[in-house]
Amino acid sequence: MPSPRKLLPYVLAELQARESWKSRDYEAAKTQAARAAAQALEADDRSAWWNMVYLQAECLRDEGTIPECMELARRLTEDRLSHEFPSLAARAYTLLAISQQGLGRLPEAVTAATIAAEAIAGDSEYVYLHVEAQRALIAALAESRLLDDAWTQSLLLESLLTELVDEDTAGKAYWVIGNVAFLSGRLHEGGHYHDLAAERLSPSRDVDLWARFNRASAVMRLEAELADPATLRCIERAELATEVVGGSRRDLLEMSFARAHWHYLTGDMPTAISILGPLCAESGILAAQTAAEATFLLGKSLLAQGEKPDAIQRFEDAAALFDDAAASERSAQVRAFAASVSAPVQPPVHTPDAGRP
């Protein structure tokens, strides 16, 4: 390896940035990547500049600073290099889709992920980028509850998982396919694909990824109302792994939501409410769709406790959040549920006994 003194300044800064990113020191990685990007521009190395801006956006994504991540990703999609090289376009549009989904901009996320997938579809050299783009597309479709489309794209993703794809990449792909299966009522397939994911993902390789997978698997099982030992194991593994690596505030809130949902399904409404109340007060940290689901669950928990006026208000808040996430179908479902709860109980109609005078 060349001596650091012989490396160009921006190359050295790039190496430092990547090392910081690997160790999850995102603040240092952002600073070093920004320095490397500026120095690369001075050296007229546009490719190095692109990669360092992309790394800054990845750091922002990983630390949960999603609006800034989205703006950098959008900047990269508009750069001339992204127009010249399909692989760069796919990377930029995939990151843009992920950040848009994180902000609840689901139709935009679907569009961006579709552009990413189409940029490199059919080129075996870019199968990894195609897998990443498909994952982003499927996640956005699933969160939009466009489940038929999400399942079609899931089957396409599965066809990409040949022996050329490493275990981590395959594990992440099976993870998202399992999510769609659960959401679309294919509970057996959901468990099957999540089992395939668990076989390929390893806490010894990436404990943070292991935490996120178990949290997501728990959420899918909970949405399918599977309050079984397998679901509880997912929650406990995710909590333990999150404690080990230290998650972002958003990670911790999502973990709390999963635990609250478990208590709701097992009938422990006071505990569910005690978790969901503070969680919903910080809902701005969450994606709009997740905040909406948490608020809806709080409303249902309050209703089960007989606190109907507070529950109705939470249903209205949840419907508005679903509107913000452009999840119109889910919003309509919540409003219909609220209307059924609000409807006055009709007194029984007494028909006079015809045998009486």
C-alpha positions in Angstrom: 0.0 0.0 0.0 1.4 3.5 -0.8 2.7 5.6 2.0 0.1 8.2 3.1 2.6 10.9 2.3 2.5 9.8 -1.3 -1.3 9.8 -1.6 -3.1 12.8 -3.0 -4.7 14.8 -0.2 -8.3 14.0 -1.3 -7.5 10.3 -1.6 -6.2 10.2 1.9 -9.3 12.1 3.1 -11.5 9.6 1.3 -9.8 6.7 3.0 -10.2 8.3 6.4 -13.9 9.0 5.6 -14.6 5.4 4.7 -12.8 4.1 7.8 -14.9 6.5 10.0 -18.1 5.4 8.2 -17.3 1.7 8.8 -16.8 2.4 12.5 -20.1 4.3 12.5 -18.5 7.6 13.4 -20.8 9.4 11.0 -19.9 12.9 12.2 -16.2 12.4 11.4 -17.0 10.6 8.2 -19.2 13.5 7.0 -16.4 16.0 7.7 -13.7 14.0 6.1 -15.9 13.2 3.0 -16.8 16.9 2.6 -13.1 17.8 2.7 -12.3 15.0 0.2 -15.1 16.2 -2.1 -13.8 19.8 -2.1 -10.2 18.7 -2.7 -11.3 16.4 -5.5 -13.1 19.2 -7.3 -9.9 21.3 -7.0 -8.0 18.4 -8.6 -10.7 18.2 -11.3 -11.5 14.6 -10.3 -15.3 14.6 -10.7 -15.7 10.9 -10.1 -14.0 11.2 -6.6 -16.2 14.2 -5.9 -19.3 12.2 -6.8 -18.4 9.3 -4.5 -17.6 11.6 -1.6 -20.9 13.4 -1.8 -22.6 10.0 -2.0 -20.8 9.0 1.2 -21.9 12.1 2.9 -25.5 11.2 2.0 -25.0 7.7 3.3 -23.8 9.1 6.6 -26.8 11.3 6.8 -29.1 8.4 6.1 -27.4 6.2 8.6 -27.6 8.7 11.4 -31.2 9.5 10.6 -30.8 13.0 9.1 -33.1 12.2 6.3 -34.1 15.6 4.7 -30.4 16.5 4.2 -29.7 13.0 2.8 -32.6 13.4 0.3 -31.2 16.8 -0.9 -27.7 15.4 -1.5 -29.1 12.3 -3.2 -31.3 14.6 -5.5 -28.2 16.7 -6.3 -26.4 13.5 -7.4 -29.3 12.4 -9.6 -29.0 15.8 -11.4 -25.2 15.6 -11.9 -23.9 15.0 -15.4 -22.0 11.8 -14.3 -25.3 10.2 -13.3 -26.6 10.9 -16.8 -23.5 9.4 -18.3 -23.1 6.3 -16.2 -26.2 4.0 -15.5 -24.5 2.6 -12.4 -24.2 6.0 -10.8 -27.8 6.8 -11.7 -28.9 3.6 -10.0 -27.0 4.4 -6.8 -28.2 8.0 -6.6 -31.9 7.2 -7.4 -31.9 4.3 -5.0 -30.6 6.5 -2.2 -33.1 9.2 -3.2 -36.0 6.6 -3.0 -34.9 5.4 0.4 -34.8 9.0 1.8 -38.1 9.9 0.2 -39.7 6.8 1.8 -38.2 7.8 5.1 -40.0 11.2 4.9 -43.3 9.6 3.8 -43.0 10.7 0.2 -44.1 7.4 -1.1 -45.2 8.1 -4.7 -41.9 10.0 -5.2 -40.0 7.1 -3.7 -41.7 4.6 -6.0 -40.8 6.7 -9.0 -37.2 7.2 -8.0 -36.7 3.5 -7.3 -38.3 2.5 -10.6 -35.8 4.8 -12.4 -32.9 3.2 -10.5 -34.0 -0.3 -11.3 -34.6 0.4 -15.0 -31.2 2.1 -15.3 -29.3 -1.2 -14.9 -32.0 -3.9 -15.4 -30.7 -6.8 -17.5 -27.0 -6.1 -17.0 -25.4 -8.9 -15.0 -22.5 -6.7 -14.1 -24.8 -4.5 -12.0 -26.9 -7.3 -10.3 -26.0 -5.9 -6.9 -27.3 -2.5 -7.8 -30.4 -4.0 -9.3 -31.1 -5.9 -6.1 -30.7 -2.7 -4.1 -33.0 -0.8 -6.4 -35.6 -3.6 -6.3 -35.5 -3.6 -2.5 -36.1 0.2 -2.4 -38.9 -0.1 -4.9 -40.6 -3.0 -3.1 -40.3 -1.2 0.3 -42.0 1.9 -1.1 -44.7 0.0 -2.8 -45.4 -2.1 0.3 -45.5 1.0 2.6 -48.0 2.5 0.0 -50.0 -0.7 0.5 -49.8 -1.4 -3.3 -49.3 -5.0 -2.3 -50.0 -6.7 -5.7 -47.4 -4.6 -7.3 -45.0 -5.1 -4.5 -45.4 -8.9 -4.7 -44.8 -8.9 -8.5 -41.6 -6.9 -7.9 -40.7 -9.3 -5.1 -40.8 -12.3 -7.4 -38.6 -10.4 -9.8 -36.1 -9.7 -7.0 -36.1 -13.4 -6.0 -35.1 -14.3 -9.6 -32.0 -12.1 -9.2 -30.7 -14.1 -6.2 -28.3 -16.5 -7.9 -25.1 -18.0 -6.6 -23.4 -14.8 -7.7 -25.1 -12.9 -4.9 -23.4 -12.9 -1.4 -25.2 -14.0 1.7 -25.7 -10.5 3.2 -27.3 -9.2 0.0 -29.5 -12.3 -0.4 -30.5 -12.0 3.3 -31.6 -8.4 2.9 -33.6 -9.3 -0.3 -35.4 -12.3 1.4 -36.1 -9.9 4.3 -38.1 -7.5 2.1 -39.8 -10.3 0.2 -41.0 -11.7 3.5 -42.3 -8.3 4.5 -44.5 -8.1 1.4 -45.7 -11.7 2.0 -46.8 -10.8 5.6 -48.5 -7.6 4.5 -50.4 -9.4 1.7 -51.7 -12.1 4.0 -49.2 -14.8 2.8 -48.3 -15.7 6.4 -46.6 -19.0 5.6 -44.5 -17.4 2.8 -43.7 -14.5 5.1 -42.2 -16.8 7.7 -40.4 -18.8 5.0 -38.7 -15.8 3.5 -37.8 -14.3 6.9 -36.3 -17.7 7.9 -34.2 -17.6 4.7 -33.1 -14.1 5.7 -32.2 -15.1 9.2 -30.1 -18.0 7.9 -28.0 -15.6 5.8 -27.7 -12.6 8.1 -25.3 -13.0 11.0 -25.0 -10.9 14.2 -21.3 -11.8 14.2 -20.9 -10.0 10.8 -23.1 -7.0 11.4 -25.0 -6.7 14.7 -26.7 -3.5 13.6 -28.1 -5.1 10.6 -29.2 -8.1 12.7 -31.0 -5.7 15.1 -32.8 -4.0 12.2 -33.8 -7.3 10.6 -35.3 -8.6 13.8 -37.1 -5.4 14.5 -38.6 -5.4 11.0 -39.5 -9.0 11.2 -41.3 -8.4 14.6 -43.2 -5.5 13.0 -44.4 -7.6 10.1 -45.5 -10.4 12.4 -47.2 -7.9 14.7 -49.1 -6.4 11.8 -50.2 -9.9 10.9 -51.4 -10.2 14.6 -49.0 -13.0 15.3 -48.5 -12.7 19.0 -46.6 -15.9 19.2 -43.2 -17.0 20.7 -41.5 -16.4 17.4 -42.6 -12.8 17.4 -41.5 -12.2 21.0 -38.1 -13.7 20.1 -37.7 -11.3 17.3 -38.5 -8.3 19.6 -36.1 -9.5 22.3 -33.3 -10.2 19.8 -33.8 -6.7 18.3 -33.8 -5.0 21.7 -30.7 -6.8 22.7 -28.8 -6.0 19.5 -30.0 -2.4 19.5 -28.7 -2.1 23.1 -25.3 -3.5 22.0 -24.8 -1.2 19.0 -26.6 1.8 20.3 -29.3 2.9 17.8 -30.4 6.3 16.7 -33.4 7.9 18.4 -35.5 6.8 15.4 -34.3 3.2 15.9 -35.3 3.3 19.6 -38.7 4.7 18.9 -39.4 2.0 16.3 -38.3 -0.6 18.8 -40.7 0.9 21.4 -43.5 0.8 18.9 -42.9 -2.9 18.3 -42.9 -3.6 22.1 -46.1 -1.5 22.5 -47.8 -3.4 19.7 -46.9 -6.7 21.4 -48.6 -5.5 24.6 -51.7 -4.4 22.7 -52.1 -7.8 21.0 -51.6 -9.6 24.3 -54.3 -7.4 26.0 -52.0 -5.3 28.2 -53.5 -1.9 27.3 -52.1 0.2 30.2 -48.5 -0.8 29.2 -49.2 -0.2 25.5 -50.6 3.3 26.3 -47.7 4.1 28.6 -45.2 3.4 25.8 -47.2 4.9 22.9 -48.1 8.2 24.5 -44.4 9.4 24.8 -43.6 7.8 21.5 -46.3 9.7 19.6 -45.2 12.9 21.2 -41.9 12.4 19.3 -43.6 11.3 16.1 -41.8 13.9 14.0 -38.7 11.8 14.2 -40.4 8.8 12.6 -41.5 8.4 9.0 -45.0 9.7 8.5 -46.4 6.3 7.8 -44.8 4.8 11.0 -46.0 7.8 13.0 -49.5 7.3 11.6 -49.5 3.6 12.6 -48.3 4.3 16.1 -51.0 7.0 16.5 -53.7 4.7 15.2 -52.5 1.9 17.7 -52.6 4.4 20.5 -56.2 5.3 19.6 -57.2 1.6 19.6 -55.5 1.1 22.9 -57.3 4.0 24.4 -60.6 2.8 23.0 -60.1 -0.6 24.6 -59.6 1.2 27.9 -62.9 3.0 27.4 -61.4 6.4 26.7 -63.5 7.0 23.6 -63.1 10.8 23.2 -59.3 10.6 23.3 -59.3 7.6 21.0 -61.4 9.5 18.4 -58.9 12.4 18.5 -56.0 9.9 17.9 -57.9 8.4 15.0 -58.2 11.8 13.4 -54.5 12.5 14.0 -53.6 9.2 12.4 -55.7 9.7 9.3 -54.0 13.1 8.8 -50.6 11.5 9.1 -51.6 8.9 6.6 -52.6 11.7 4.3 -49.2 13.3 4.8 -47.6 10.0 3.7 -49.9 9.9 0.6 -51.3 6.6 2.0 -54.9 7.5 1.0 -56.2 3.9 1.2 -54.9 3.5 4.8 -56.3 7.0 5.7 -59.7 6.0 4.4 -59.6 2.8 6.5 -58.8 4.7 9.6 -61.6 7.2 9.0 -64.0 4.4 8.4 -62.9 2.8 11.6 -63.3 6.0 13.5 -66.8 6.6 12.0 -67.9 3.1 13.1 -66.7 3.9 16.6 -68.4 7.3 16.6 -71.7 6.2 15.3 -74.4 6.4 18.0 -75.8 3.1 19.2 -79.3 2.7 17.9 -81.8 1.6 20.5 -83.5 -1.7 19.7 -86.8 -1.5 17.8 -89.7 -3.0 19.7 -92.4 -4.5 17.5 -95.8 -4.6 19.2 -97.0 -8.1 19.9 -99.7 -8.8 17.2 -101.5 -11.1 19.6 -102.3 -8.2 22.0 -105.3 -6.0 21.6 
